Amino acid sequence: MTQRKRLSTARQQGTLGTQEEDDDPTFTQPSTSQVQKGLEKLTPAQVDQKTAEVVQYFLVKDQKKLPIRRADIVKHVVKEYRNIYPEIMKRVTRTFDQVFGLKLVEIDTKNHVYILINKLETVEGPSSITPTNPKMGLLFVILSVIFMKGGVVRETLIWNTLKKLRVDPGEKHEDFGDVKKLVTDEFVRQRYLEFVRIPHTEPVEHEFHWGQRADVEVSKAKILEFMGQLHEQDPQSWSQQYREAHSTTDSSQASTSSQR
């Protein structure tokens, strides 16, 4: 756990760091009394309209599976309604839950970063990413390799694994396009993966880790089950991975229920 925290910090100082450091320092979470006073100055129709705008903003961003930061919500959508931000987010959360069957999850409580996940798929814990399309299939393979190797793998191992599957990161692929960009940029921005530079390496080398979205959406137990079928082995034969997969089920459910 200590290693993951350290690596997450290193990750934030890398590619994504410039995004997260833009958090609005002038915005502080309004108190209950401030929210109440703000609501008294607005009509119900105004609050409903602003709630609908925030819902729409989330849905547009979610089309590309991009995490949404509180700073961007306040700056681009909430604007002058920032004094009732908690009430708006409460209504947005309820709308996604009751109307869309989606759960709004805060995956980064320090930088206030949100994602949407399918509520119906989290009844028994995090859903597994299944290869319903080529990109998700590729991501599933990468996450499986990382998990089975203890949570950290050098990029060379990932590239070699993909080459065995006839997916060459150095060539343009029919389904994936620029494979290296997909893996190190798109999957990273979506928070499925973390791509961390290894200090003091020449030439520069990187490692892959699970990202925050993967921790919420992907079931390690399902990955282990998949690996067992692939290798015709009992999942419990990988004792360390089996313990991790089944010890994180409850904690993963708890983290998805925490809202801000």
HULIN-V414959 format. One record per residue. N is the residue number from 1. SS is DSSP state (a for helix, b for strand, c for the rest). PSI is psi in whole degrees, 0 to 359 (NA if undefined). Layout:
# HULIN-V414959
{{N	SS	PSI} {N	SS	PSI}}
This chain:
# HULIN-V414959
{{1	c	319} {2	a	319} {3	a	318} {4	a	318} {5	a	317} {6	a	318} {7	a	325} {8	a	321} {9	a	317} {10	a	322} {11	a	318} {12	a	334} {13	c	356} {14	c	231} {15	c	318} {16	c	349} {17	a	321} {18	a	330} {19	a	316} {20	a	335} {21	c	353} {22	c	2} {23	c	135} {24	c	110} {25	c	346} {26	c	350} {27	c	126} {28	c	146} {29	c	120} {30	c	148} {31	c	169} {32	a	318} {33	a	323} {34	a	320} {35	a	316} {36	a	316} {37	a	321} {38	a	319} {39	a	327} {40	a	338} {41	c	358} {42	c	153} {43	c	156} {44	a	325} {45	a	322} {46	a	318} {47	a	319} {48	a	319} {49	a	316} {50	a	323} {51	a	316} {52	a	323} {53	a	320} {54	a	319} {55	a	314} {56	a	320} {57	a	315} {58	a	315} {59	a	322} {60	a	313} {61	a	323} {62	a	342} {63	c	328} {64	c	12} {65	c	33} {66	c	133} {67	c	150} {68	b	127} {69	b	144} {70	a	320} {71	a	321} {72	a	323} {73	a	313} {74	a	315} {75	a	317} {76	a	338} {77	a	303} {78	a	315} {79	a	242} {80	a	356} {81	a	15} {82	a	337} {83	a	350} {84	a	24} {85	a	313} {86	a	322} {87	a	319} {88	a	315} {89	a	328} {90	a	317} {91	a	323} {92	a	315} {93	a	316} {94	a	321} {95	a	313} {96	a	320} {97	a	312} {98	a	329} {99	a	317} {100	a	349} {101	c	30} {102	b	152} {103	b	129} {104	b	119} {105	b	132} {106	b	105} {107	b	345} {108	b	98} {109	c	341} {110	c	314} {111	c	1} {112	c	67} {113	b	132} {114	b	153} {115	b	164} {116	b	134} {117	b	158} {118	b	113} {119	a	324} {120	a	339} {121	a	1} {122	a	16} {123	c	321} {124	c	33} {125	c	188} {126	c	142} {127	c	154} {128	c	146} {129	c	119} {130	c	150} {131	c	63} {132	c	342} {133	c	163} {134	a	317} {135	a	316} {136	a	328} {137	a	318} {138	a	317} {139	a	319} {140	a	318} {141	a	314} {142	a	315} {143	a	324} {144	a	316} {145	a	315} {146	a	314} {147	a	314} {148	a	339} {149	c	14} {150	c	10} {151	c	352} {152	c	128} {153	b	145} {154	b	150} {155	a	328} {156	a	325} {157	a	319} {158	a	314} {159	a	320} {160	a	322} {161	a	317} {162	a	324} {163	a	324} {164	a	335} {165	c	12} {166	c	34} {167	c	98} {168	c	118} {169	c	345} {170	c	358} {171	c	153} {172	b	129} {173	b	147} {174	c	319} {175	c	325} {176	c	348} {177	b	231} {178	b	101} {179	a	314} {180	a	320} {181	a	320} {182	a	313} {183	a	314} {184	a	348} {185	a	297} {186	a	309} {187	a	329} {188	a	315} {189	a	328} {190	c	355} {191	c	23} {192	c	328} {193	b	155} {194	b	135} {195	b	101} {196	b	131} {197	b	136} {198	c	122} {199	c	149} {200	c	38} {201	c	138} {202	c	114} {203	c	167} {204	c	134} {205	c	156} {206	b	162} {207	b	154} {208	b	142} {209	b	163} {210	b	141} {211	c	175} {212	a	324} {213	a	320} {214	a	320} {215	a	328} {216	a	318} {217	a	334} {218	c	130} {219	c	118} {220	a	330} {221	a	322} {222	a	321} {223	a	317} {224	a	321} {225	a	318} {226	a	316} {227	a	324} {228	a	318} {229	a	321} {230	a	318} {231	a	3} {232	c	49} {233	c	155} {234	c	128} {235	a	331} {236	a	349} {237	a	339} {238	c	80} {239	a	316} {240	a	313} {241	a	324} {242	a	317} {243	a	317} {244	a	316} {245	a	320} {246	a	344} {247	a	341} {248	a	355} {249	a	310} {250	a	318} {251	a	327} {252	a	321} {253	a	320} {254	a	321} {255	a	328} {256	a	341} {257	a	350} {258	c	120} {259	c	156} {260	c	NA}}
